Amino acid sequence: MKHIHLSGICGTAMASLAGLLQLQGHRITGSDNAAYPPMSNLLRSLGIPILEPYAESNLDPRPDLVVIGNALSRGNPEIERILDQRIAFTSMAALLHEEFLIGRESLVVAGTHGKTTTTSMLAWIYQFAAQSAAPGSSIQEPSFLIGGVAENFRSSFQLRPTRTFILEGDEYDTAFFDKGPKFLHYFPDALILTHVEFDHADIYADLNAVKTAFKRLVNLVPRRGLIVAFDGSTNVSDCLQPALCRVERYGFSDSADWKIRNLRHEGGLTRWEVWRAGALWSELEMALAGEHNALNATAAAALAFGCGIPQEPIRAALAGFKSVKRRLEVRAVVNGITLIDDFAHHPTAIRETLRALRAVYPDARLWAVLEPRSNTLRRKVLQADLVESLCLADRIVLSGVYQQQRIPDAERLHPEDVIKSLRQHGAQAELHAGGDAIITAIVPELRPGDVVVLLSNGAFDNIYEKLPAALEQRFAGEDCGQPLP
């Protein structure tokens, strides 16, 4: 048993790694600048202490090994002590490979969008298939690591003494001492590639740099392996050029190996047909909305089938798939006003979220409340795409850019410019400094039947708890005949 400390433990992958290491019997401690759900809740449920903020004293007593998160850089007090005293250190991705992937079959889900949900679907398919298999079946429960809390498991990780390990492959860099993408440590035996777009503007210079990273990942898949890739993107096609293994494409085109037809949303469910080799392979359904989730589910089904999971448990598993925390998650319904949390990091993801909500709530007044927080959204490089995506909402509310002082002014997104462009497109849009100001502004305007989606990849000033509380207070005042705030 070792004492392993994780600096940056509240990152989704880092918290999951902490849980896996604890299952191995190690003593785990961790630190972060600010802990927030869902990973802080997961860690506390495991009894893993979270020390806040970063400090040299967090490394007392001296750990045997420190895992350094990729958000930390030189100048961080823990990194400086580690280097000064030569405490052993590594990265999340390198330790994951060394401790858990060697000797196992690695199934990796990668792509700019959809990888967390798709990884959760694939893990649940394997889990369901193993639990429903006949005695003596070779299908076994998988180990997995997901960049979010999968509702079917109520966890982001699982460790089993079996061969299959399913994991989300992140294209973001590994650590301050390893600037290559994390997924290059995972050496996939089989790979899902969802989408490839320009993202992570803080570390990739342009789209070609992003594509180079994905080409390197594809180049790691062995000849005996399998790649299941989205067929509706020339960027994905470009990234598949180094492949020497079998490649199967999924999507809506006639050339797709796994073709989606007759997609519809009815009775609270999303339903569609999957055709393969010119014949109907299966009719699938699930509770999740949106074209993007049908694509994700089809990708997971195709890889599972290609790796030996039968068709019927795949269909049944997807029918029973719930969701992932912070992916179109309904956080509260107050007096007919629905509040939804979605992990927004890119204009394309925002567009697909709003399109999905339009399908589920066709008659609702849709509010998009955005905190520009990801390293891409904090920059203006995709401003035009952001405006186009947000125009799908009826009412748009922006907060100030998160930690804007860290982005050079020439690169920074200026929300006032976004508001101006939105209004030029005829949209109702407004800007407020932060979460508290947004709550004050919109609570009096919300009415029963409205749907409010809170778009952020962070804590967003704790708006997820404050907004429902403010609405409860408002309507309690109405019931008592008191004046509204």
TAGIUR-V103126 format. One record per run of one state. SS is the DSSP state (H for helix, E for strand, C for the rest). FROM is the first residue (numbers start at 1). LEN is the number of residues. If there is no record, write none. Layout:
BEGIN
{{SS;FROM;LEN} {SS;FROM;LEN}}
END
This chain:
BEGIN
{{C;1;2} {E;3;5} {C;8;4} {H;12;12} {C;24;3} {E;27;5} {C;32;7} {H;39;7} {C;46;4} {E;50;2} {C;52;4} {H;56;4} {C;60;5} {E;65;4} {C;69;8} {H;77;9} {C;86;3} {E;89;3} {H;92;10} {C;102;3} {E;105;6} {C;111;4} {H;115;18} {C;133;10} {E;143;8} {C;151;4} {E;155;4} {C;159;5} {E;164;6} {C;170;3} {E;173;3} {C;176;2} {E;178;4} {H;182;4} {C;186;4} {E;190;4} {C;194;13} {H;207;12} {C;219;7} {E;226;5} {C;231;3} {H;234;9} {C;243;3} {E;246;6} {C;252;6} {E;258;9} {C;267;2} {E;269;8} {C;277;2} {E;279;8} {C;287;4} {H;291;16} {C;307;4} {H;311;9} {C;320;4} {E;324;1} {C;325;4} {E;329;6} {C;335;2} {E;337;6} {C;343;4} {H;347;14} {C;361;5} {E;366;5} {C;371;8} {E;379;1} {H;380;11} {C;391;4} {E;395;4} {C;399;5} {H;404;3} {C;407;5} {E;412;1} {C;413;2} {H;415;10} {C;425;3} {E;428;4} {C;432;3} {H;435;11} {C;446;5} {E;451;5} {C;456;4} {H;460;20} {C;480;6}}
END
